[in-house]
Protein backbone atom coordinates (compact mmCIF):
# COMPACT_ATOMS: atom_id res chain seq x y z
CA UNK A 1 0.00 0.00 0.00
CA UNK A 2 1.49 3.31 -1.10
CA UNK A 3 1.67 6.04 1.51
CA UNK A 4 -0.22 9.18 0.51
CA UNK A 5 2.03 12.22 0.10
CA UNK A 6 1.58 15.89 -0.77
CA UNK A 7 4.04 17.82 -2.92
CA UNK A 8 4.85 21.07 -1.05
CA UNK A 9 5.96 22.85 -4.23
CA UNK A 10 2.56 22.27 -5.81
CA UNK A 11 0.48 23.52 -2.89
CA UNK A 12 2.74 26.38 -1.85
CA UNK A 13 2.74 27.61 -5.44
CA UNK A 14 -1.06 27.54 -5.32
CA UNK A 15 -1.05 29.55 -2.08
CA UNK A 16 1.39 32.00 -3.63
CA UNK A 17 -0.93 32.55 -6.59
CA UNK A 18 -3.81 33.27 -4.23
CA UNK A 19 -1.72 35.88 -2.40
CA UNK A 20 -0.66 37.52 -5.65
CA UNK A 21 -4.11 37.44 -7.23
CA UNK A 22 -6.16 40.60 -6.92
CA UNK A 23 -9.46 38.74 -7.21
CA UNK A 24 -9.44 37.12 -3.79
CA UNK A 25 -10.34 38.69 -0.47
CA UNK A 26 -7.44 37.83 1.85
CA UNK A 27 -7.49 37.75 5.66
CA UNK A 28 -5.13 36.41 8.29
CA UNK A 29 -5.83 34.95 11.72
CA UNK A 30 -2.81 35.21 14.00
CA UNK A 31 -2.46 33.46 17.34
CA UNK A 32 0.08 33.48 20.14
CA UNK A 33 2.74 31.82 17.98
CA UNK A 34 3.12 34.95 15.86
CA UNK A 35 4.09 37.02 18.92
CA UNK A 36 6.65 34.35 19.81
CA UNK A 37 8.35 34.58 16.39
CA UNK A 38 11.77 36.26 16.17
CA UNK A 39 13.28 38.04 13.19
CA UNK A 40 16.78 37.73 14.64
CA UNK A 41 18.57 37.08 17.91
CA UNK A 42 17.87 40.64 19.08
CA UNK A 43 14.12 40.42 18.59
CA UNK A 44 11.95 40.89 21.65
CA UNK A 45 8.99 38.55 21.86
CA UNK A 46 6.23 37.25 24.11
CA UNK A 47 7.08 33.85 25.61
CA UNK A 48 5.03 30.72 24.99
CA UNK A 49 2.56 29.51 27.58
CA UNK A 50 5.08 27.23 29.32
CA UNK A 51 7.67 29.94 29.91
CA UNK A 52 4.96 32.49 30.72
CA UNK A 53 3.59 30.13 33.38
CA UNK A 54 7.04 29.79 34.97
CA UNK A 55 7.53 33.57 35.04
CA UNK A 56 4.13 34.27 36.59
CA UNK A 57 4.44 31.48 39.15
CA UNK A 58 7.83 32.86 40.22
CA UNK A 59 6.36 36.32 40.81
CA UNK A 60 3.26 35.06 42.61
CA UNK A 61 5.34 32.85 44.92
CA UNK A 62 6.95 35.97 46.36
CA UNK A 63 3.72 36.43 48.35
CA UNK A 64 3.73 33.82 51.13
CA UNK A 65 -0.02 33.28 51.29
CA UNK A 66 -0.12 32.68 47.53
CA UNK A 67 2.83 30.29 47.59
CA UNK A 68 1.13 27.54 49.60
CA UNK A 69 -2.12 27.96 47.66
CA UNK A 70 -0.35 27.62 44.30
CA UNK A 71 1.41 24.48 45.50
CA UNK A 72 -1.93 22.88 46.41
CA UNK A 73 -3.59 23.98 43.17
CA UNK A 74 -0.73 22.59 41.10
CA UNK A 75 -1.20 19.21 42.80
CA UNK A 76 -4.93 19.33 42.09
CA UNK A 77 -4.44 20.13 38.41
CA UNK A 78 -1.40 17.88 37.94
CA UNK A 79 2.15 18.95 37.05
CA UNK A 80 1.74 17.95 33.39
CA UNK A 81 -1.49 19.96 32.94
CA UNK A 82 -0.57 22.99 35.05
CA UNK A 83 -0.23 26.19 33.03
CA UNK A 84 -1.46 29.75 33.25
CA UNK A 85 -4.79 28.86 31.59
CA UNK A 86 -5.64 25.88 33.80
CA UNK A 87 -4.46 27.80 36.88
CA UNK A 88 -6.52 30.92 36.14
CA UNK A 89 -9.56 28.77 35.29
CA UNK A 90 -9.16 26.95 38.61
CA UNK A 91 -9.03 30.03 40.82
CA UNK A 92 -11.80 31.88 38.92
CA UNK A 93 -14.14 28.89 39.33
CA UNK A 94 -13.33 28.72 43.04
CA UNK A 95 -14.12 32.41 43.45
CA UNK A 96 -17.71 31.69 42.38
CA UNK A 97 -18.26 28.89 44.90
CA UNK A 98 -16.15 29.88 47.89
CA UNK A 99 -18.81 31.99 49.64
CA UNK A 100 -17.68 32.66 53.20
CA UNK A 101 -15.47 29.58 53.28
CA UNK A 102 -11.77 28.97 52.66
CA UNK A 103 -10.25 27.18 49.69
CA UNK A 104 -6.53 26.38 49.37
CA UNK A 105 -6.02 28.44 52.52
CA UNK A 106 -7.50 31.57 50.92
CA UNK A 107 -10.61 33.59 51.78
CA UNK A 108 -12.68 35.10 48.98
CA UNK A 109 -10.89 38.47 49.09
CA UNK A 110 -7.48 36.76 49.05
CA UNK A 111 -8.55 34.56 46.14
CA UNK A 112 -9.73 37.66 44.33
CA UNK A 113 -6.34 39.30 44.95
CA UNK A 114 -4.62 36.23 43.48
CA UNK A 115 -6.78 36.50 40.34
CA UNK A 116 -6.06 40.22 39.98
CA UNK A 117 -2.33 39.76 40.48
CA UNK A 118 -2.22 36.85 38.00
CA UNK A 119 -3.88 39.03 35.35
CA UNK A 120 -1.51 41.89 36.17
CA UNK A 121 1.44 39.57 35.57
CA UNK A 122 0.02 38.44 32.22
CA UNK A 123 -0.42 42.06 31.19
CA UNK A 124 3.10 42.95 32.32
CA UNK A 125 4.61 40.16 30.19
CA UNK A 126 2.58 41.20 27.14
CA UNK A 127 3.70 44.85 27.41
CA UNK A 128 6.88 44.17 25.43
CA UNK A 129 6.23 47.23 23.27
CA UNK A 130 7.50 49.50 26.02
CA UNK A 131 10.96 47.93 25.86
CA UNK A 132 10.93 47.84 22.05
CA UNK A 133 10.19 51.56 21.88
CA UNK A 134 12.69 52.39 24.62
CA UNK A 135 15.45 50.49 22.79
CA UNK A 136 14.32 51.82 19.39
CA UNK A 137 14.47 48.26 18.10
CA UNK A 138 11.51 48.23 15.71
CA UNK A 139 13.77 46.97 12.92
CA UNK A 140 14.08 43.71 14.88
CA UNK A 141 10.29 43.18 14.93
CA UNK A 142 9.05 40.69 12.33
CA UNK A 143 5.64 42.40 12.27
CA UNK A 144 7.28 45.44 10.64
CA UNK A 145 8.24 43.23 7.69
CA UNK A 146 4.70 41.85 7.55
CA UNK A 147 3.37 45.43 7.41
CA UNK A 148 5.79 46.19 4.58
CA UNK A 149 4.26 43.36 2.54
CA UNK A 150 0.78 44.79 3.17
CA UNK A 151 1.93 48.20 1.99
CA UNK A 152 3.64 46.91 -1.15
CA UNK A 153 0.93 44.42 -2.17
CA UNK A 154 -1.43 46.91 -3.81
CA UNK A 155 -4.67 44.94 -3.66
CA UNK A 156 -8.20 45.66 -4.86
CA UNK A 157 -9.51 44.56 -1.46
CA UNK A 158 -7.83 45.58 1.78
CA UNK A 159 -6.19 42.87 3.88
CA UNK A 160 -8.03 41.98 7.09
CA UNK A 161 -6.04 40.78 10.10
CA UNK A 162 -7.76 38.95 12.97
CA UNK A 163 -5.72 38.19 16.06
CA UNK A 164 -6.26 36.66 19.49
CA UNK A 165 -3.19 38.50 20.80
CA UNK A 166 -3.36 41.54 23.12
CA UNK A 167 0.00 43.05 22.28
CA UNK A 168 0.81 46.06 20.08
CA UNK A 169 3.14 44.23 17.65
CA UNK A 170 0.82 44.57 14.65
CA UNK A 171 0.05 48.21 15.44
CA UNK A 172 3.76 48.97 15.80
CA UNK A 173 4.50 47.30 12.47
CA UNK A 174 1.81 49.09 10.51
CA UNK A 175 2.47 52.47 12.05
CA UNK A 176 6.19 52.14 11.44
CA UNK A 177 5.45 51.50 7.75
CA UNK A 178 2.71 54.20 7.59
CA UNK A 179 0.00 51.67 6.74
CA UNK A 180 -3.45 53.17 7.43
CA UNK A 181 -5.70 50.68 9.23
CA UNK A 182 -9.13 50.57 10.85
CA UNK A 183 -9.82 48.68 14.11
CA UNK A 184 -13.44 49.55 14.89
CA UNK A 185 -12.71 52.64 17.00
CA UNK A 186 -13.81 56.16 16.20
CA UNK A 187 -12.71 59.47 17.68
CA UNK A 188 -9.51 61.23 18.68
CA UNK A 189 -9.29 62.38 22.31
CA UNK A 190 -11.07 59.29 23.69
CA UNK A 191 -11.70 56.90 20.76
CA UNK A 192 -14.72 54.63 21.30
CA UNK A 193 -15.59 51.27 19.83
CA UNK A 194 -18.36 51.60 17.26
CA UNK A 195 -19.81 48.14 16.49
CA UNK A 196 -22.05 49.39 13.68
CA UNK A 197 -18.99 50.50 11.71
CA UNK A 198 -17.92 46.87 11.31
CA UNK A 199 -21.14 45.83 9.56
CA UNK A 200 -20.52 47.79 6.35
CA UNK A 201 -16.91 48.40 5.33
CA UNK A 202 -17.54 49.31 1.69
CA UNK A 203 -16.38 52.87 2.36
CA UNK A 204 -13.02 51.48 3.53
CA UNK A 205 -12.66 48.84 0.85
CA UNK A 206 -8.89 49.19 0.37
CA UNK A 207 -7.84 50.03 3.91
CA UNK A 208 -6.25 47.36 6.12
CA UNK A 209 -8.46 46.13 8.97
CA UNK A 210 -7.18 44.97 12.36
CA UNK A 211 -9.60 42.97 14.50
CA UNK A 212 -8.41 41.99 18.00
CA UNK A 213 -10.75 39.15 18.92
CA UNK A 214 -9.67 38.88 22.57
CA UNK A 215 -9.26 42.57 23.27
CA UNK A 216 -6.13 44.64 23.53
CA UNK A 217 -3.87 46.55 25.82
CA UNK A 218 -5.35 50.01 26.13
CA UNK A 219 -9.01 48.95 25.86
CA UNK A 220 -11.19 50.11 28.74
CA UNK A 221 -14.83 49.87 29.77
CA UNK A 222 -17.10 52.72 30.83
CA UNK A 223 -20.29 51.78 32.66
CA UNK A 224 -22.98 54.40 33.17
CA UNK A 225 -24.36 55.16 36.62
CA UNK A 226 -27.53 53.13 36.01
CA UNK A 227 -25.36 50.33 34.53
CA UNK A 228 -27.56 50.12 31.45
CA UNK A 229 -25.00 51.50 29.02
CA UNK A 230 -21.47 50.18 28.52
CA UNK A 231 -18.93 51.78 26.22
CA UNK A 232 -15.50 50.50 25.25
CA UNK A 233 -12.87 53.16 24.66
CA UNK A 234 -9.15 53.23 24.01
CA UNK A 235 -6.25 55.00 25.68
CA UNK A 236 -2.88 54.10 27.19
CA UNK A 237 -2.62 50.64 28.72
CA UNK A 238 -3.05 50.30 32.49
CA UNK A 239 -4.41 47.82 35.04
CA UNK A 240 -7.99 48.48 33.87
CA UNK A 241 -7.46 47.01 30.39
CA UNK A 242 -10.31 44.75 29.27
CA UNK A 243 -9.03 41.50 27.82
CA UNK A 244 -10.29 37.96 27.39
CA UNK A 245 -7.81 36.22 29.66
CA UNK A 246 -6.83 32.57 29.12
CA UNK A 247 -9.40 30.73 31.26
CA UNK A 248 -12.69 28.90 30.85
CA UNK A 249 -14.48 32.23 31.29
CA UNK A 250 -13.23 33.35 27.87
CA UNK A 251 -16.12 31.52 26.19
CA UNK A 252 -18.70 33.56 28.12
CA UNK A 253 -16.68 36.77 27.69
CA UNK A 254 -16.51 36.29 23.91
CA UNK A 255 -20.31 36.72 23.76
CA UNK A 256 -20.11 40.29 25.06
CA UNK A 257 -19.28 43.53 23.27
CA UNK A 258 -16.92 44.40 21.71
CA UNK A 259 -15.92 40.78 21.18
CA UNK A 260 -19.21 39.61 19.69
CA UNK A 261 -19.03 42.27 16.94
CA UNK A 262 -15.46 41.23 16.10
CA UNK A 263 -16.38 37.54 16.03
CA UNK A 264 -19.31 38.38 13.76
CA UNK A 265 -16.84 40.08 11.43
CA UNK A 266 -14.78 36.88 11.22
CA UNK A 267 -17.91 34.93 10.29
CA UNK A 268 -19.07 37.53 7.78
CA UNK A 269 -15.65 37.69 6.12
CA UNK A 270 -15.68 33.95 5.47
CA UNK A 271 -19.20 34.15 4.06
CA UNK A 272 -18.04 36.50 1.30
CA UNK A 273 -17.40 35.07 -2.19
CA UNK A 274 -13.77 34.20 -2.97
CA UNK A 275 -12.56 34.73 0.60
CA UNK A 276 -9.30 33.21 1.81
CA UNK A 277 -8.30 33.00 5.47
CA UNK A 278 -4.68 32.14 6.29
CA UNK A 279 -4.09 31.05 9.89
CA UNK A 280 -0.68 31.16 11.56
CA UNK A 281 0.43 30.81 15.17
CA UNK A 282 -2.99 29.49 16.21
CA UNK A 283 -3.45 25.88 17.31
CA UNK A 284 -7.27 25.69 17.35
CA UNK A 285 -7.43 25.84 21.14
CA UNK A 286 -10.32 28.35 21.32
CA UNK A 287 -13.62 26.62 20.71
CA UNK A 288 -15.56 29.85 20.18
CA UNK A 289 -13.19 30.86 17.36
CA UNK A 290 -13.19 27.38 15.80
CA UNK A 291 -16.99 27.30 15.80
CA UNK A 292 -17.20 30.59 13.88
CA UNK A 293 -14.76 29.37 11.23
CA UNK A 294 -16.42 26.01 10.69
CA UNK A 295 -19.95 27.43 10.67
CA UNK A 296 -19.00 30.00 8.03
CA UNK A 297 -17.30 27.39 5.83
CA UNK A 298 -20.45 25.28 5.77
CA UNK A 299 -22.40 28.13 4.18
CA UNK A 300 -19.85 29.32 1.60
CA UNK A 301 -18.76 27.07 -1.23
CA UNK A 302 -16.00 29.42 -2.46
CA UNK A 303 -14.22 30.23 0.82
CA UNK A 304 -11.09 28.39 1.90
CA UNK A 305 -9.02 28.33 5.08
CA UNK A 306 -5.30 27.52 5.07
CA UNK A 307 -3.77 26.67 8.44
CA UNK A 308 0.00 27.00 8.80
CA UNK A 309 0.34 24.74 11.82
CA UNK A 310 3.62 24.82 13.73
CA UNK A 311 3.29 21.34 15.21
CA UNK A 312 6.87 20.58 16.28
CA UNK A 313 7.01 18.98 19.73
CA UNK A 314 10.00 19.80 21.92
CA UNK A 315 11.62 18.01 24.84
CA UNK A 316 14.73 19.23 26.64
CA UNK A 317 15.38 21.74 23.86
CA UNK A 318 15.29 19.11 21.09
CA UNK A 319 12.67 18.11 18.54
CA UNK A 320 10.59 15.25 19.86
CA UNK A 321 8.09 14.62 17.09
CA UNK A 322 5.15 16.34 15.43
CA UNK A 323 1.61 16.90 16.68
CA UNK A 324 -0.17 16.60 13.31
CA UNK A 325 -0.66 12.84 13.20
CA UNK A 326 -3.44 11.01 11.42
CA UNK A 327 -5.33 10.40 14.66
CA UNK A 328 -5.02 13.98 15.99
CA UNK A 329 -8.21 15.96 16.58
CA UNK A 330 -7.29 18.64 14.03
CA UNK A 331 -6.77 16.06 11.29
CA UNK A 332 -10.13 14.45 12.08
CA UNK A 333 -11.73 17.88 11.87
CA UNK A 334 -10.18 18.56 8.46
CA UNK A 335 -11.13 15.18 7.04
CA UNK A 336 -14.74 16.28 7.28
CA UNK A 337 -14.25 19.62 5.53
CA UNK A 338 -12.52 19.95 2.17
CA UNK A 339 -12.40 23.73 2.47
CA UNK A 340 -10.02 23.50 5.42
CA UNK A 341 -6.38 22.71 4.59
CA UNK A 342 -3.73 22.25 7.27
CA UNK A 343 -0.05 22.59 6.42
CA UNK A 344 1.97 21.05 9.23
CA UNK A 345 5.75 20.88 9.35
CA UNK A 346 6.09 17.25 8.16
CA UNK A 347 2.58 16.46 6.97
CA UNK A 348 -0.62 18.09 5.74
CA UNK A 349 -4.34 17.58 5.34
CA UNK A 350 -5.45 18.72 1.88
CA UNK A 351 -8.77 17.83 0.26
CA UNK A 352 -9.66 15.78 3.36
CA UNK A 353 -6.57 13.61 2.76
CA UNK A 354 -3.76 13.25 5.29
CA UNK A 355 -0.25 12.68 3.98
CA UNK A 356 3.41 13.49 4.46
CA UNK A 357 5.20 16.25 2.58
CA UNK A 358 7.32 14.88 -0.26
CA UNK A 359 8.65 16.59 -3.37
CA UNK A 360 7.79 14.70 -6.55
CA UNK A 361 11.08 15.57 -8.23
CA UNK A 362 14.48 16.67 -7.07
CA UNK A 363 14.89 20.43 -7.58
CA UNK A 364 17.65 21.64 -9.86
CA UNK A 365 20.05 24.37 -8.77
CA UNK A 366 17.72 27.20 -9.81
CA UNK A 367 14.61 25.59 -8.27
CA UNK A 368 16.42 24.99 -4.99
CA UNK A 369 16.58 28.73 -4.30
CA UNK A 370 12.79 28.96 -4.50
CA UNK A 371 12.14 25.73 -2.63
CA UNK A 372 14.36 26.86 0.24
CA UNK A 373 11.93 29.73 0.88
CA UNK A 374 9.33 27.27 2.16
CA UNK A 375 10.82 23.77 2.48
CA UNK A 376 13.85 22.38 4.28
CA UNK A 377 14.78 19.15 2.52
CA UNK A 378 16.12 16.19 4.44
CA UNK A 379 19.65 15.14 3.56
CA UNK A 380 20.10 12.09 1.31
CA UNK A 381 19.82 8.78 3.09
CA UNK A 382 23.11 7.27 4.24
CA UNK A 383 23.69 3.96 2.42
CA UNK A 384 25.11 2.50 5.63
CA UNK A 385 21.74 2.80 7.35
CA UNK A 386 19.91 -0.56 7.49
CA UNK A 387 16.61 1.05 6.38
CA UNK A 388 18.20 2.05 3.09
CA UNK A 389 18.38 -0.56 0.36
CA UNK A 390 20.70 1.27 -2.03
CA UNK A 391 24.12 -0.09 -2.72
CA UNK A 392 27.19 0.94 -0.77
CA UNK A 393 28.60 4.23 -1.98
CA UNK A 394 25.28 5.54 -3.29
CA UNK A 395 22.93 8.12 -1.79
CA UNK A 396 19.17 8.17 -2.09
CA UNK A 397 17.18 11.41 -2.48
CA UNK A 398 13.91 11.09 -0.53
CA UNK A 399 12.08 14.32 -1.35
CA UNK A 400 10.96 14.51 2.27
CA UNK A 401 11.59 17.41 4.58
CA UNK A 402 10.07 20.07 6.77
CA UNK A 403 7.75 22.84 5.66
CA UNK A 404 9.04 26.02 7.32
CA UNK A 405 6.09 28.35 6.59
CA UNK A 406 4.29 27.54 9.89
CA UNK A 407 7.10 29.53 11.54
CA UNK A 408 5.69 33.08 11.35
CA UNK A 409 9.13 34.62 10.75
CA UNK A 410 9.69 32.26 7.80
CA UNK A 411 6.20 32.92 6.49
CA UNK A 412 6.83 36.69 6.51
CA UNK A 413 10.11 36.14 4.67
CA UNK A 414 8.14 34.12 2.11
CA UNK A 415 5.64 37.00 1.73
CA UNK A 416 8.47 39.48 1.29
CA UNK A 417 9.96 37.32 -1.47
CA UNK A 418 6.81 38.09 -3.46
CA UNK A 419 7.10 41.87 -3.16
CA UNK A 420 9.16 42.13 -6.35
CA UNK A 421 6.41 40.28 -8.21
CA UNK A 422 4.06 43.24 -7.80
CA UNK A 423 4.11 45.98 -10.42
CA UNK A 424 3.91 49.58 -9.19
CA UNK A 425 0.57 50.06 -10.99
CA UNK A 426 -1.12 47.32 -8.97
CA UNK A 427 -0.64 44.52 -11.47
CA UNK A 428 1.72 41.65 -10.93
CA UNK A 429 4.57 39.76 -12.48
CA UNK A 430 4.24 36.04 -12.02
HELIX and SHEET records of a PDB file:
HELIX    1   1 UNK A    8  UNK A   20  1                                  13    
HELIX    2   2 UNK A   32  UNK A   36  1                                   5    
HELIX    3   3 UNK A   49  UNK A   60  1                                  12    
HELIX    4   4 UNK A   64  UNK A   77  1                                  14    
HELIX    5   5 UNK A   84  UNK A   97  1                                  14    
HELIX    6   6 UNK A  108  UNK A  126  1                                  19    
HELIX    7   7 UNK A  129  UNK A  135  1                                   7    
HELIX    8   8 UNK A  138  UNK A  140  5                                   3    
HELIX    9   9 UNK A  142  UNK A  152  1                                  11    
HELIX   10  10 UNK A  169  UNK A  176  1                                   8    
HELIX   11  11 UNK A  196  UNK A  199  1                                   4    
HELIX   12  12 UNK A  202  UNK A  204  5                                   3    
HELIX   13  13 UNK A  250  UNK A  253  1                                   4    
HELIX   14  14 UNK A  259  UNK A  270  1                                  12    
HELIX   15  15 UNK A  287  UNK A  298  1                                  12    
HELIX   16  16 UNK A  329  UNK A  335  1                                   7    
HELIX   17  17 UNK A  365  UNK A  371  1                                   7    
HELIX   18  18 UNK A  408  UNK A  417  1                                  10    
HELIX   19  19 UNK A  419  UNK A  421  5                                   3    
SHEET    1   A10 UNK A   5  UNK A   6  0                                        
SHEET    2   A10 UNK A 353  UNK A 357  1                                        
SHEET    3   A10 UNK A 347  UNK A 350 -1                                        
SHEET    4   A10 UNK A 340  UNK A 343 -1                                        
SHEET    5   A10 UNK A 304  UNK A 308  1                                        
SHEET    6   A10 UNK A 275  UNK A 280  1                                        
SHEET    7   A10 UNK A  25  UNK A  30  1                                        
SHEET    8   A10 UNK A 160  UNK A 163  1                                        
SHEET    9   A10 UNK A 208  UNK A 212  1                                        
SHEET   10   A10 UNK A 181  UNK A 182  1                                        
SHEET    1   B 2 UNK A 185  UNK A 186  0                                        
SHEET    2   B 2 UNK A 192  UNK A 193 -1                                        
SHEET    1   C 2 UNK A 219  UNK A 223  0                                        
SHEET    2   C 2 UNK A 230  UNK A 234 -1                                        
SHEET    1   D 2 UNK A 312  UNK A 315  0                                        
SHEET    2   D 2 UNK A 318  UNK A 322 -1                                        
SHEET    1   E 2 UNK A 375  UNK A 377  0                                        
SHEET    2   E 2 UNK A 401  UNK A 403 -1                                        
END                                                                             
